[in-house]
Amino acid sequence: MADINLREITLIVGVVTACYWNSLFCGFVFDDVSAILDNKDLHPSTPLKTLFQNDFWGTPMSEVTGVVGRAELLSSIFFLAAFLSYTKSKGPDNSIVWTPIALTVVLVAIATLCKEQGITVVGICCVYEVFIAQGYTLPLLCTTAGQFFRGKSSIPFSMLQTLIKLIVLMFSTLLLVVIRVQVIQSQLPVFTRFDNPAAVSPTPTRQLTFNYLLPLNAWLLLNPSELCCDWTMGTIPLIESFLDVRNLATFTFFCFLGALGVFSLRYPGDSSKTVLMALCLMALPFIPASNLFFPVGFVVAERVLYVPSMGFCILVAHGWQKISNKSVLKKLSWVCLSMMIFTHALKTLHRNWDWESEYTLFMSALKVNKNNAKLWNNVGHALENEKNFERALKYFLQATHVQPDDIGAHMNVGRTYKNLNRTKEAEESYMMAKSLMPQIIPGKKYAARIAPNHLNVYINLANLIRANESRLEEADQLYRQAISMRPDFKQAYISRGELLLKMNKPLKAKEAYLKALELDRNNADLWYNLAIVHIELKEPNEALKNFNRALDLNPKHKLALFNSAILMQESGEVKLRPEARKRLLSYINEEPQDANGYFNLGMLAMDDKKDSEAEVWLKKAIKLQADFRSALFNLALLYSQTAKELMALPILEELLRHYPDHIKGLILKGDILMNQKKDILGAKKCFEKILEMDPTNVQGKHNLCVVYFEEKDLLKAERCLVETLALAPHEEYIQRHLNIVRDKISSSSFAEQPVSPADKTSGVEGEKIPTEKVKEVRSEPRPTQIIKPSDNKSQSKSNKQLGKNTDKQTPHKTTKEIKEIEKKRVAALKRLEEIERILNGE
C-alpha cells in the first residue's frame, strides 16, 4: 500500500475542514430529530443493552426496521477499518496471520450493527484476496480450477490458504446474517407504494425502473449539482415502456460498467487491479440498497452512496493520473483538477446552509423536485412547528394536489384545520384520508399492506369528534376499528383508555391500558395513565404503585412526580410526607417555572406545622404566578393563623383585585378588619358583598349578623340570626349566638332602655359574639391528568409530548368527594373554635 505522509494528511484535513466548517452552525433537522433528540436510547437512564435491541431510531428491531435505519458514516469507518485489517492477514510465504482476520470479523460485525451494508466488506475482502493478494486474473483462475476438476493437478497451496481464509470470512458472514434475521424475527420491513412506487409495480415497469436507478445514482456521483434530501414518492417517474428514452441511459451505463469489468478481471497489472477494487467498492456496498434482493423504503438515497463514492473517487483519481502522466496533458489535467476541487468545495459550502433548519432543507429539495408530496408535507411540518398554521396549510394542500391518494397528506391537512379551529374542514379531511385506506382482504394480514402511521387517521379523527359529548360512542368505534385492523396498535389502546375515562368507564379504561402495557411494559406514560385510572376507581394504593413503576422507568417523569406527591400528601399518612416532599423538590427541579410545585411544597410544610418554610414556598409560587388564587389565599390564611393578621391584609387585597368574587377571601378580610383593625364598616362591606353574590352563604350572613351586634343594633342582629338559622337549622353555634342576642335584648328591655345602633352602653359588658372563622382551603387542587397523544404527524418525526397541567383544569375528584373533605375540615376547625371560646370565657 502507498505511504501517506503528514503533509498529505494535513492537506486533506484542511480541505475537509474548510468545506464543512459552516455546518457547525446548523441545527438538528429531518432524521436527526427522531434519531437523536427524540431517541430514548440516548438518555442516560436507558440501559446500554437496549442499544443492541433497538434500531438507529430507538425502535425495537422486531417492529417497521428498514435497511436505511443505520448511521452510514459510522458504518463506513468500520467498513474501511475491517478492510485495512484484512490486508494485514497475509504473512511471509503466503502464510495466514489469524489476528488481523479475527479483528476483521469483529469490525465487520460492528460495521453491520451501524448499518446493514457494512457486511458487504466481506465481499471486498474476498475480491482483494483472490485478485490482489494472490494475483489471479479471471482466465488464470478458470484455468487452475479447470485443471483441478479434470484431475490434471492438485489445488496449489496458495489457493488452499486462500480458500481457508475465505471459508472463515463466509462462515462469519453467514452467522451475522442469521443473527440479524433472528433479531428482526424473520420479517422484512413494511413499505408502501409511497415510499418506493416501483417496488409494487408490475413487470416490466419494476425491472426497467430499478435498472434505471443505477445510472441515476452514478450520475449523482459524477455530477452532484442537484441534491435532494428525499427521493421517495413521485420523485422519479416510473419507466413503463421499453420505448422510454431513459432506457438508453441504462444501456449505456451497463456497457461502460461491463467494459471496465472485463478490463479489470481479464488483464494483469496494477491498473486493472485498481479498477477492479474501485468497481467492487462502488458495486458491492450498493447491493443492499439496489432492490435486488428485497425492497427498500426509498427510490434514491444519497446517503447510501457514501461507501460507493470511495470507489468512484479511486476510479476518478486513477483516470486523472493516467492523463496527467502524459506530458502534453499534464498542465491541463492539473488545471481541471484544481477547478473541480474548487467548484465542488463551493458547492459543499453552499449546500451546508441548506441544512441550517428543516424549512431551508425541504425548500431546497423542492427546488430540485416538485413532484414529491413528502417534500411539500415536510415544509408544512416545519412551518407547523413554528405555529405558522396558515402557511403550513398551503403546503399540505399542495401535497394532496401532487399526490391525491397520499393518506398522510390528507391527515396533515386535517390536523392543520383542527389547529385553526376549523373542525368541519378537519373532519372532512380525515374522512378523505380514511376513505383512501386499503380495504381488508380476508385471510391477508392488514398490517403488511399499509404503513402503520396511516392507521393514525382513526386516532386523529376520533380525537377530533370526541370533543362533542354526543359523539363519544362514535369516537370509541373508531378506536376499536383501528385495534381490529392492527391488534398491536399501542396508541389506539392508549387513546381509547383516555376516552373511556371521559365516558366514566374506568374499568374498561383499565383493560385498555393493561392491553397497551402487554405491548410495551417499559412505557412510563402508560403506567402513569393506569395510576390515574386507579384514582378514578378510588384505589389510591394501587395508583401509588403504578406511579412508582412509572418513576422506576423514568425517574424524571414530571407528572408522576407531581401527582404521586399529591396522592401521598392527601393520604394523611405522616410517614409518606418526606417522600412527597422529595418528589415535589424533584418536580420543581424539572419544572422550575411551574408555581404549582412550590405551592404544594408550601401546603406540605403547613401540614408539618413548618410555618416559616410554608411562607417561603407560597411566596415563590406567587412570584412566579402573581394571580395564583390558592397560593394568595393560603398565604393570607397562614398569616392569620400565626398572629400576623395585618400582614395578611395586603395579600387579601391582591387576591380580591384578581378575584373580586373570592368568598373565603372576603370572609377572612372581613374577620381581620373587624377583630384586628376594629374597622366595622370595612368588615360590613365585605360580608354584604358576599351576600350579593350568594344570599344563602351561611358564613357570610352569620358574620354580617355579628356586625349588627357590634353596631348595637340588637333587633337587626336578631332578625339576621333567625334568617341565618333558617338557612342552617342544624348549626348549633348560630342558635347559641341567637340566644346571646335575645338575652341582651331582654336585659335592655328590663332596664327600659332603647335598643338601637346608637346606643353605646346597652348590653352586658364583656359579652361578645365571635365571627365565624374562615375554613382552610387547600386550593382548587391541581388535577391528575391523563397523558394523551397529540394528533399524529404523518411522514415526519415522532411528536409525542407530555401534556401540561394548569391550575384551571377540572380535578378528577368528584364534587361530592370535595364537599366531604371540606365538611371534615369545617368540623375540625369548629371544634377548635369551641375550645377557643371556652378559654376566652365566652
Secondary structure, 3 states (H helix, E strand, C coil): CCCCCHHHHHHHHHHHHHHHHHHHHCCCCCHHHHHHHCCHHHCCCCCCCHHHHECCCCCECCCCCCCCCCCHHHHHHHHHHHHHHHCCCECHHHCECHHHHHHHHHHHHHHHHHCHHHHHHHHHHHHHHHHHHCCCCHHHHHHHHHHHHCCCCCCCHHHHHHHHHHHHHHHHHHHHHHHHHHHCCCCCCCCCCCCCHHHHCCCCHHHHHHHHHHHHHHHHHHCCCCCCCCCCCCCCCCCCCCCCCHHHHHHHHHHHHHHHHHHHHHCCCHHHHHHHHHHHHHHHHHHHHCCCCCCCCCCCCHHHHHHHHHHHHHHHHHHHHHHHCCCCCHHHHHHHHHHHHHHHHHHHHHHHHHCCCHHHHHHHHHHHCCCCHHHHHHHHHHHHHCCCHHHHHHHHHHHHHHCCCCHHHHHHHHHHHHHCCCHHHHHHHHHHHHHCCCCCCCCCCHHHHCCHHHHHHHHHHHHHHCCCHHHHHHHHHHHHHHHHHCCCCHHHHHHHHHHHHHCCCHHHHHHHHHHHHHHCCCCHHHHHHHHHHHHHCCCHHHHHHHHHHHHHHCCCCHHHHHHHHHHHHHHCCHHHHHHHHHHHHHHHHHCCCCHHHHHHHHHHHHHCCCHHHHHHHHHHHHHHCCCCHHHHHHHHHHHHHCCCHHHHHHHHHHHHHHCCCCHHHHHHHHHHHHHCCCCHHHHHHHHHHHHHHCCCCHHHHHHHHHHHHHCCCHHHHHHHHHHHHHHCCCCHHHHHHHHHHHHHHHHHHHCCCCCCCCCCCCCCCCCCCCCCCCCCCCCCCCCCCCCCCCCCCCCCCCCCCCCCCCCCCCCCCCHHHHHHHHHHHHHHHHHHHHHHHHHCCC
